[in-house]
Amino acid sequence: MFAAVSLGVCDRLAAGPAAAHEIRNRDEDPDAFERFLNACVSLGLLNKEGDAYANSPAADAYLRRDSPRTLTGYINYSNDVLWQIWAHLEDGVREGTNRWKQTFGLDGPLFSAYYSTEERKHEFLLGMHGYGMISSPGVAAAFDLSRFKRLVDLGGATGHLPMAILERYPAMETAVFDLPAVIEVAGRFTRGSRVELFAGDFFRDPLPPADLYSLGRILHDWGDDKVRRLLGRICEALPAGGGLLIAERLLDDDLLGPVSTQMQSLNMLLATEGRERSFAQYAELLGEAGFGEVEGKRTGLPLDAVLALKK
Ligand SMILES: C[S@@+](CC[C@H](N)C(=O)[O-])C[C@H]1O[C@@H](n2cnc3c(N)ncnc32)[C@H](O)[C@@H]1O
């Protein structure tokens, strides 16, 4: 699937069914290309009738670069970055740290690696966006947020979570706060929406005022010490009764499943400073930071939701 996306196979079939020779690039071997397309059929990515190959409905929705629901950013990022990093899983297990230096020679702060080239940054953000578009409507629907007036999504990247929240709560004011490298390009995704953009560092800079903050796939990037620091800063910035909405995968209480969350937790070991956590682990960190009531909801989507209220 990674190679099919990287070779643009589903883009070549966007106009409709075609025979292998009609969509083969000149630098591709005819026999190898046909074998590759046949393998894509058996994987369920393509269908074949007579000589003609066509995108399966799922491939047409998710594996075509121009589709509004495209996941090609996440898949290219998985192919170019994660796949290489996972080749060093054994060393990650031995040393307990991510593999950026070993794989790519990159040694700076975490997100400097993701944003080291414009192309890598674009694929990463496009990837976050495609994946987020699947989960954010469910996260926005997980709790009644009607009492809140202003949401700031910290590390909000392309703004898919505020946009999903605006769909349900059109009167809310919303903003994304992210690193300058992201805010430079986030407008491409938020254009035409009512999502404001602020550049800054959530570990150091003042947080834009809000009565509801959100953190989507942020806490799983960091170890417990940095999570405590960030949650403490958020709690301090909130008025009493203010909220924090968290979108993360939740591990089971016994930490033994679900398997997709286990794999993502290893992915976090290899690519970040963080890990996936259970609801009880989040509740403990939130309690230490000064939050009172904490509620968790499984959404059935790739990300679950937690809402914490400041005492
Ligand atoms: C895993 S991505 C999640 C993006 C987005 N919340 C989503 O769910 O699609 C982590 C985000 O945190 C941002 N980030 C990392 N460190 C940050 C910092 N110190 N201050 C602000 N944003 C930061 C990154 O730029 C990136 O957009």
The ligand as an SDF file (V2000), in Angstrom:
LIG
                    3D

 27 29  0  0  0  0  0  0  0  0999 V2000
    1.1750   14.7950   16.6850 C   0  0  0  0  0  0  0  0  0  0  0  0
    0.8870   16.4310   16.1300 S   0  0  0  0  0  0  0  0  0  0  0  0
   -0.8520   16.6100   16.4250 C   0  0  0  0  0  0  0  0  0  0  0  0
   -1.4530   17.7350   15.6470 C   0  0  0  0  0  0  0  0  0  0  0  0
   -2.9460   17.9540   15.8480 C   0  0  0  0  0  0  0  0  0  0  0  0
   -3.2800   18.2660   17.2220 N   0  0  0  0  0  0  0  0  0  0  0  0
   -3.7330   16.7810   15.3220 C   0  0  0  0  0  0  0  0  0  0  0  0
   -4.3150   16.0330   16.1300 O   0  0  0  0  0  0  0  0  0  0  0  0
   -3.7600   16.6080   14.0950 O   0  0  0  0  0  0  0  0  0  0  0  0
    1.6270   17.4220   17.4080 C   0  0  0  0  0  0  0  0  0  0  0  0
    1.4990   18.9030   17.1850 C   0  0  0  0  0  0  0  0  0  0  0  0
    2.0640   19.5890   18.3110 O   0  0  0  0  0  0  0  0  0  0  0  0
    2.7780   20.7020   17.8370 C   0  0  0  0  0  0  0  0  0  0  0  0
    3.7990   21.0800   18.8360 N   0  0  0  0  0  0  0  0  0  0  0  0
    4.8740   20.3590   19.2080 C   0  0  0  0  0  0  0  0  0  0  0  0
    5.5780   21.0120   20.1480 N   0  0  0  0  0  0  0  0  0  0  0  0
    4.9400   22.1930   20.3570 C   0  0  0  0  0  0  0  0  0  0  0  0
    5.1830   23.3020   21.2250 C   0  0  0  0  0  0  0  0  0  0  0  0
    6.2400   23.2940   22.0370 N   0  0  0  0  0  0  0  0  0  0  0  0
    4.3220   24.3380   21.1960 N   0  0  0  0  0  0  0  0  0  0  0  0
    3.2430   24.3230   20.3460 C   0  0  0  0  0  0  0  0  0  0  0  0
    2.9570   23.2790   19.5190 N   0  0  0  0  0  0  0  0  0  0  0  0
    3.7960   22.2320   19.5180 C   0  0  0  0  0  0  0  0  0  0  0  0
    3.3780   20.2040   16.5450 C   0  0  0  0  0  0  0  0  0  0  0  0
    3.8210   21.2610   15.7280 O   0  0  0  0  0  0  0  0  0  0  0  0
    2.2310   19.4020   15.9540 C   0  0  0  0  0  0  0  0  0  0  0  0
    1.3710   20.2050   15.1970 O   0  0  0  0  0  0  0  0  0  0  0  0
  1  2  1  0
  2  3  1  0
  2 10  1  0
  3  4  1  0
  4  5  1  0
  5  6  1  0
  5  7  1  0
  7  8  2  0
  7  9  1  0
 10 11  1  0
 11 12  1  0
 11 26  1  0
 12 13  1  0
 13 14  1  0
 13 24  1  0
 14 15  1  0
 14 23  1  0
 15 16  2  0
 16 17  1  0
 17 18  1  0
 17 23  2  0
 18 19  1  0
 18 20  2  0
 20 21  1  0
 21 22  2  0
 22 23  1  0
 24 25  1  0
 24 26  1  0
 26 27  1  0
M  CHG  2   2   1   9  -1
M  END
$$$$
